[in-house]
């Protein structure tokens, strides 16, 4: 399969490129800047830029799939300027993908467009799956609503809106920061500890993207999260157990709001999302529960 990826040098993108190359797919990474002339690349890996594609979209003629992972990191203080960058980077990249697809004579069969589990808003009591309505309750849920609306303009046979949860990996993403207090014997619940965390192991995230690319029955919203979401309290206990560290030091909500501002909603709010569509279509998670994920992440 010939696959083009935006955001291919990011946390999830890097792992996806590796997985695609391992199964001998041809991979095109679309980025803002050109690859350094003469730089060594892996067999089957090619680079192009948005500028080059605007001038010559035919470079991607024959590409069978596009995975759009591009977007400004949300792991920064949410100033007005930062929030604007987060939103515009996603809308701009998605609009560019739509234009490229429109220009191609041979359309890709599938586009997997990243989205967020925040689509459902936050709740302490409800359980959400792909049939649940979108609900704008905060900044991120508003971003996801506009992001998915922009994706609707991509004219392909199959459009997958992959609503990604918190992706866990020992060497990148949010997990190293989440584990640090426990390694320093200062881990504990954040806020009430009752807020839900819809998470997924990086390995399952990559496998799910490949599943979406390969299976014609997958389209529309797909929750990219493990079958067993957990509360912040239970996540912390599992983390402490895996690292053989105590779970005892609570962090008050007001302190998180003081330190992180509006971004504290990432830790203080949440939603219980179930990957019903993936499960019904036969996808099997290697890390379906938080204890199995923590054992791998802690190396135990």
Secondary structure, 3 states (H helix, E strand, C coil): CEEEEECCCCHHHHHHHHHHHHCCCEEEEEECCCCCCCCCCCCCEEEEEHHHHHHCHHHHCCCCEEEECCCCCCCCCCCHHHHHHHHHHHHHHHHHHHHHHHHCCCCCCEEEEEEEHHHHCCCCCCEECCCCCCCCCCHHHHHHHHHHHHHCCCCCCEEEEEEECEEEECCEECHHHHHHHHHCCCCCCECCCCCEECEEEHHHHHHHHHHHHHCCCCCEEEEECCCCCEEHHHHHHHHHHHHCCCCCCCECHHHHHHHHHHHHHHHHCCCEECCHHHHHCCCCCCCCCHHHHHHHHCCC
